[in-house]
Amino acid sequence: MPVYLDFNASAPIRKVALDAMVEAWRDTPGNAASPHLFGQRALMRVEGARRTIAAALGAAPRDVIFTSGATEADNLAILGLARWGEAQGRRHIIASAIEHPAVLEPLRYLQRERGFEVDIVPPQPNGVVRAQDMLAHLREDTLLVTLMHANNETGALQPVQEIARALDGHPAYFHVDAAQSFTKDLSLQTLGADTVAVTAHKLGGPIGVGALVFTKKQRAPIQPIVFGGGQEGGLRSGTLPTPLIAGFGAAVEEALAHHEAEVAAMADTGKWLLEQFKPVEHRVFSQDAPRLPNTLYLHFPGVSSTVLTRMMSGTCSFASGSACSSLHWGASHVLLAMGVSQEDALCVVRLSWGAHTGRPDLSAMVDAIREMRGEDMGG
C-alpha cells in the first residue's frame, strides 16, 4: 500500500471527525440560524465545536469566527483590518518573506490596488525570521504585523511569542497563521496575538472549514469582506456547514487529548525517516531550528524533486514544494528567501506525517534517488 507523507498539505481524516460529521449529516438537517428544533440541534453542535476550538487557543467561544479554511481566515484578518486602517490613515504592514500565499497575495493586492506600504522581512538561512528584524520596521502608522507560527515547508517555528510581547502597548495589530501548528504546539494557548488563523484539514479534520480566532479581550476592528445574512457576528455571512464544524471540533478535541503521545510518535517517525536517507547525500533545511515534530524538508543534490515525486507516485506520496503552489511549477519562495539557489531549490522535497504513520520503508525512494544520480546500485 502506498505510503502517505503529505500531511502538511492535508492530513487523513480522523475517525472521530468522520463519525461526528456522519452523525451531523444524518441527524441534524437544520440550519444553525433557524429557531426551530432542528436548527437548535445544529446550533448546539456548532457551539460545542466553537467552545473546543476557543479553549485550545485560550479564547472566548464568541471570538471564534468560522470560515472555509485558513486562507479565508487570513484574508479576513488582513483585508478586514485594512478597511478600518484606511479610515485611520494607517497603511503600513510588516510581514515575513516566508508567509503562505494566503497572506502574501492579500498584501500584494493592498500594495497594488490600495496604496499600502508593505515591508517584507527575509528569514535567516535556517528559515527562522528574527523578531528584531521584524520589529525594526515598526512605525507609528503600522497597522499590522503578520508572521506564521510554523512554516508549512520547513516546519520551522517562528518567534511569535516574542513579537507578541514586543507589540504589547503598540497600536499595531498582530496576526498569526497557525494552520500547521494548531494542536501540535500548545504555546498557542498563551500566544497573545490579536488574531489567529487555523484550519481543520491539517490536523485530521475535514477540508473546507477553518476559523479566525480573536485572542485578546479588546478585539481587532476587523470588518467583513463577505456580505449576506450576517452570520458569525456579522463578520462572515453564509450558512454554517454544521457537519464540517462538528468534524473540526471532534478532531481538535482528540488531538489535544492525545497531544503528548501524538507529538512523541511523530518525533519518533521523524528520526526513523532520517535514518532511511543515510545511504544518499542529503541536507535537512532548518535542522538547527525549533521545528514541528512531523516535517522534514530535504535537499537531494542533482535530483529533480518534480521527477522524483512522479517516479514515486505509486509507492510514496510527498510534496515537491508548497502544496498550495504545486499547480505553478517553480522554486519555492521560502527557499529563495532563505538564500538557497534556484538550482538547489528545485531539488527539494517535503515529507510530513502523522502520529500513526509508524516506520515506513523508504528503500524504494532511496534507490530512485541513487538511480537518478547514476550511482552504482550494487554498492
Secondary structure by P-SEA (a helix, b strand, c coil): ccccccccccccccaaaaaaaaaaaaccccccccccaaaaaaaaaaaaaaaaaaaaaccccccccccccaaaaaaaaaaaaaaaaaaacccbbbbbcccccccaaaaaaaacccbbbbbbbbbccccccccccccccccccccbbbbbccccccccccaaaaaaaaaccccbbbbbbcccccccccccccccccbbbbbcccccccccbbbbbbccccccccccccccccccccccccccaaaaaaaaaaaaaaaaaaaaaaaaaaaaaaaaaaaaaccbbbbbccccccccccccccccccccaaaaaaaacccbbbbcccccccccccccaaaaaacccaaaaaabbbbbbccccccccaaaaaaaaaaaacccccc
